[in-house]
Amino acid sequence: MTRQARTSPVATRIAALIEATAYKREDFKNKIQSHLTGAIVEFYKARLAKKNGQTRWVAHWKGEVKQLVEYRLVAEVLHPIRGFKGRRKAHEEAVTEMKECDRIYRTYAMTTLMKDCKLTKLKQSLDDGDTEAFWRYVEGVADSALKSAG
């Protein structure tokens, strides 16, 4: 007599829960962009502060960037997906859309730093090197997670 393989009720419930919480393509991109928006603003504030001699909060802002990129972004990249297979392509689309808004992130970081540090003018501003450094960092972290996700 052969025994049929049965799925346990617990395994069935877990599978249903994973399916229910899996991201659709737009949700995946939105989650990626949400964490990266916070990260780029914190990164820019840290860079601007350092360039302008306002170093009190630089370590804190760098810690925020690390949390948003190395933990939260990675968690989103590894989260289950449904309805699409191109996880890497969706991630790249999300990043491309963000890069198109870079001026907004720079302006917000500058305005926030000036307000928080009670400055009327900045001696130095952000440049393309700052932007490139951020995206190199993100790409390195995201690439490792994307490779792990398959």
N, C-alpha and C positions, 0 to 999 in steps of 0.2 A: 504494500500500500504506500503510495507516495503522498507526501505532505505538501500541500500547496503553500507557497510563500504568502504570508499575509502581512499587510502593513498594520502596525499597531495604531490604535486610536491616537496615541500621543504623537507619533510620527506624522500622522495625517493632519492633526491640528497644527503642528509646527510648520509643515509644508504649506498649509493654507495661510498661515500667518505671514510667512516669508513672501508668498505670492501677493498677498494683500498689501504689504508694505514696500514691495519692489517699486523702483522709480520708473516712470515712463520717461521718454526722451526729454521732453520739455522740463519735467520735474528735476531730472538729473542735471541739466544745464543750469537751471535756476539755483539749485543747491551749490553747484560749483561756483557760480558767479556771486552768490551771497557771501560765501567765505572769502573769496578772493577780493571782493570789494572792501570788506573790512581790513583784510591784510594789506592791500595796496595803500590805503589811507594811513594805516599805522606805520607802514614802511616809510612812506613819504614824510610823515611827521618826524620820525626818527632822523631821517636824512637831513631834512630842513633844520631841525633843532641843532644837530651836530654842526652843520655848516655855519650856523648863526650863533654859536656859542651858548646855546640853551640846552645844556646836557643833563639837567636834573631828571627828566623823564625818559631819556633815550633808552635805557635798559628796559624799562617797563614796556615801551612801545615795541621794542625788538622781541620781548617775550610774547606779546600779543600776536605779532606776526608769526612767530614760531608755532604758537598754539593753533592759529587759524590755518596755517599751511601744512605743518607736519602732522597734525592730529585730526583736525576737523575736515580739511580738504581730503586727506587720505581716507578717512572714514566714508566720505561721500563717494569717492572714486571706487571704493571696494564694496559699497552697498549693492544689494541685488537690484537688477534691472529687468524690465520686461517690455516686450513689444519692439525691441530694437537690439541690434548686435554690435553696432559700431561705437562702443564706449569711448575709445580713443578719439574717433572723429567728432563725437558729440562734445568731448572735453575741448578739443581744438577749436570747435565752433564757438563755444562759450568764451574761451580766451580771446579769440579774434574779435568778438563783439565787445569785450571789455577794453581791448586795446584801442578801439575806435573812440572810446570815451575818456581817454587818458587825461585830456585837458581838464575835465570836470574833477577827476580825482586829485590832480595837482592843485587846482584852485581851492578845493575844499580843505585839503591838508594845510595849505598856506594860510587860509582864513582862520582855520581852527587854531593853528599854532600861534598866530599873531594875537588872537583873542585870549587864549590860555596863558600866554607869556606876557600879555599886556605890551605888545610891541606895536609901533605905528608903521614900521617899515622893516623889511628884511634886507640884510646886506647881501646875501646870496640866495639864489632860487634853485629849484630843481632843474636838472638837465636830462638829456636823453640817456646819459650814462647811468643815472639813477633808475630810470625806467628799465633799461636793459638789465641791470643788476637784479631787479625784482623778478623779471620774467625768467632769467636764467635760473634763479633760485627755485621758482615755482616749477619750471619745466623739469629740473633735476628730481625734485620730490615727486611730482605727478608721474613722471616717466617710470619710476620704480614701482609705484602703486599700480599703474596701468599694466605693466608687465606682469605683476602678480595676479591681476584680475583676469588676465588671459585675453 
